[in-house]
């Protein structure tokens, strides 16, 4: 049976010595982290290792957690930092790629007919891959993982306004790419530094 306490209540209980609260946090957050990390690093085994490392880091840094702060953005930030470190250790800085199954999590911003065919999934995947990294990161966290702009801003150490601007520009570019079949008017990829 799932624990009915909020993430913040579970964290407070864990900090108070309740080891079951840690398990509750793991059970609740690990699936979301697994989807994010699988999309980020591409390999299931690496993603699994990073989830484990994230919770080890959470345990080690538990006394650094600010009372009153949101738990989920803090944990996702730990996970993304570990993924970035893994990329550096492997000698490459792989852009975030979305696994096809991540696209099926929540297709809210896509046209009314949804993502019913594998071709549609591939088109969205390809269009997302063409977005600048900062826009893509915000869209993945907002659209697929359901984080609020405030949570994303906290994670990325940005203002909520800046995050909303990135999301707006990313969603607009994504819409245009999908309408054009993935390419800009001159046949080249759409590019922006934003």
Rosetta blueprint (number, residue, H / E / L):
1 X L
2 X L
3 X L
4 X L
5 X L
6 X L
7 X H
8 X H
9 X H
10 X H
11 X H
12 X H
13 X H
14 X H
15 X H
16 X L
17 X L
18 X L
19 X H
20 X H
21 X H
22 X H
23 X H
24 X H
25 X H
26 X H
27 X H
28 X H
29 X H
30 X H
31 X H
32 X H
33 X H
34 X H
35 X H
36 X H
37 X H
38 X H
39 X H
40 X H
41 X H
42 X L
43 X L
44 X H
45 X H
46 X H
47 X H
48 X H
49 X H
50 X H
51 X H
52 X H
53 X H
54 X H
55 X H
56 X H
57 X H
58 X H
59 X H
60 X H
61 X L
62 X H
63 X H
64 X H
65 X L
66 X L
67 X L
68 X L
69 X L
70 X L
71 X H
72 X H
73 X H
74 X H
75 X H
76 X H
77 X H
78 X H
79 X H
80 X H
81 X H
82 X H
83 X H
84 X H
85 X H
86 X H
87 X H
88 X H
89 X H
90 X L
91 X L
92 X L
93 X L
94 X L
95 X L
96 X L
97 X L
98 X L
99 X L
100 X H
101 X H
102 X H
103 X H
104 X L
105 X L
106 X L
107 X L
108 X L
109 X L
110 X L
111 X L
112 X L
113 X L
114 X L
115 X L
116 X L
117 X L
118 X H
119 X H
120 X H
121 X H
122 X H
123 X H
124 X H
125 X H
126 X H
127 X H
128 X H
129 X H
130 X H
131 X L
132 X L
133 X H
134 X H
135 X H
136 X H
137 X H
138 X H
139 X H
140 X H
141 X H
142 X H
143 X H
144 X H
145 X L
146 X L
147 X L
148 X L
149 X H
150 X H
151 X H
152 X H
153 X H
154 X H
155 X H
156 X H
157 X L
158 X L
159 X L
160 X H
161 X H
162 X H
163 X H
164 X H
165 X H
166 X H
167 X H
168 X H
169 X H
170 X H
171 X H
172 X H
173 X H
174 X H
175 X H
176 X H
177 X H
178 X H
179 X H
180 X L
181 X L
182 X L
183 X L
184 X L
185 X L
186 X L
187 X L
188 X L
189 X L
190 X L
191 X L
192 X L
193 X L
194 X L
